Amino acid sequence: METQLQALEKRLEAHALASNQRMEDLSSASTRKFEDLLHMLQSLKEQMADSRSPRSEDRVNQPKMGYIPKLEFPKFDGSNPRVWIKKRCKYFTLCKIPDDQKVDLASLNMIDKAEN
């Protein structure tokens, strides 16, 4: 009985040592993977920063814009159609209005004689 108990203790001890070694291996592997992920995130962050801010020589040729004011669509009352069309075209360009919405937007902004 005593020898069986000692054999069982040795097996249990060997199993505990193997489990501890396995846990250490898993911990080391997890740490390495975490460090790799941190490195990848740092590289990605640097790439994004580089793509967002143009290099100083590129900035020289860029136009400087202040704030973009709120633009109101020009109303059309039936007078001066050429002036209204010119303003309307500028509005569509600045606001990037899709072609399929231009007629609807223009018709909503007609007043007085032009509305009827």
C-alpha positions as CSV (number, residue, x, y, z in Angstrom):
1,M,0.0,0.0,0.0
2,E,2.8,2.3,0.9
3,T,4.6,1.8,-2.4
4,Q,1.4,2.4,-4.3
5,L,0.9,5.7,-2.5
6,Q,4.5,6.7,-3.3
7,A,4.0,5.8,-6.9
8,L,0.8,7.9,-7.0
9,E,2.6,10.8,-5.4
10,K,5.4,10.7,-8.0
11,R,2.9,10.5,-10.9
12,L,1.0,13.5,-9.4
13,E,4.2,15.4,-9.0
14,A,5.2,14.7,-12.6
15,H,1.8,15.8,-13.8
16,A,2.0,19.0,-11.8
17,L,5.5,19.8,-13.2
18,A,4.3,19.1,-16.7
19,S,1.3,21.3,-16.2
20,N,3.5,24.1,-14.8
21,Q,5.8,23.9,-17.7
22,R,2.9,24.0,-20.2
23,M,1.5,27.1,-18.4
24,E,4.9,28.8,-18.6
25,D,5.1,28.0,-22.3
26,L,1.6,29.3,-23.0
27,S,2.3,32.4,-21.0
28,S,5.5,33.1,-23.0
29,A,3.8,32.5,-26.3
30,S,1.0,34.8,-25.3
31,T,3.4,37.5,-24.2
32,R,5.3,37.3,-27.6
33,K,2.0,37.5,-29.5
34,F,0.9,40.5,-27.5
35,E,4.2,42.2,-28.1
36,D,3.8,41.5,-31.9
37,L,0.3,43.0,-31.8
38,L,1.6,46.1,-30.0
39,H,4.3,46.5,-32.6
40,M,1.8,46.1,-35.5
41,L,-0.5,48.7,-33.9
42,Q,2.4,51.1,-33.5
43,S,3.3,50.7,-37.2
44,L,-0.2,51.1,-38.3
45,K,-0.5,54.3,-36.1
46,E,2.6,55.7,-37.7
47,Q,1.3,54.9,-41.2
48,M,-2.0,56.6,-40.5
49,A,-0.2,59.7,-39.2
50,D,2.0,59.8,-42.3
51,S,-1.0,59.5,-44.6
52,R,-3.0,62.2,-42.8
53,S,-0.4,64.9,-42.6
54,P,1.2,65.7,-45.9
55,R,4.9,66.2,-46.0
56,S,6.1,69.8,-45.6
57,E,7.0,70.1,-49.3
58,D,3.5,68.9,-50.2
59,R,1.9,71.5,-48.0
60,V,3.5,74.4,-49.8
61,N,1.3,73.7,-52.9
62,Q,-1.9,73.1,-51.0
63,P,-4.4,76.0,-50.9
64,K,-5.2,77.2,-47.4
65,M,-8.8,77.1,-46.6
66,G,-10.3,78.8,-43.6
67,Y,-13.6,77.5,-42.3
68,I,-16.3,76.5,-44.9
69,P,-19.3,78.7,-44.4
70,K,-22.8,77.4,-44.4
71,L,-24.0,77.7,-47.9
72,E,-27.6,78.5,-48.7
73,F,-29.0,77.3,-52.1
74,P,-29.8,80.3,-54.3
75,K,-33.5,81.1,-54.6
76,F,-34.9,81.7,-58.1
77,D,-37.7,84.2,-58.6
78,G,-37.7,84.1,-62.4
79,S,-35.4,87.1,-63.0
80,N,-31.8,86.9,-64.0
81,P,-31.7,83.1,-64.9
82,R,-28.1,83.2,-66.1
83,V,-26.9,84.6,-62.7
84,W,-29.0,82.0,-60.9
85,I,-27.7,79.1,-63.0
86,K,-24.1,80.2,-62.4
87,K,-24.7,80.4,-58.6
88,R,-26.5,77.1,-58.7
89,C,-23.7,75.4,-60.5
90,K,-21.2,76.7,-58.0
91,Y,-23.4,75.4,-55.1
92,F,-23.7,72.0,-56.7
93,T,-19.9,71.8,-57.1
94,L,-19.0,73.0,-53.6
95,C,-21.6,70.8,-51.9
96,K,-20.9,67.8,-54.2
97,I,-24.6,67.3,-55.0
98,P,-25.2,64.1,-57.0
99,D,-26.7,64.6,-60.5
100,D,-29.9,62.7,-59.7
101,Q,-30.7,65.2,-56.9
102,K,-29.9,68.5,-58.7
103,V,-33.3,69.0,-60.4
104,D,-35.3,68.2,-57.2
105,L,-33.1,70.6,-55.2
106,A,-33.4,73.4,-57.8
107,S,-37.2,73.0,-58.0
108,L,-37.6,73.3,-54.2
109,N,-35.8,76.6,-54.3
110,M,-38.0,78.4,-56.9
111,I,-40.1,81.3,-55.6
112,D,-42.7,83.8,-56.9
113,K,-43.1,83.6,-60.7
114,A,-40.7,80.8,-61.1
115,E,-42.6,78.5,-58.8
116,N,-45.8,78.6,-60.8
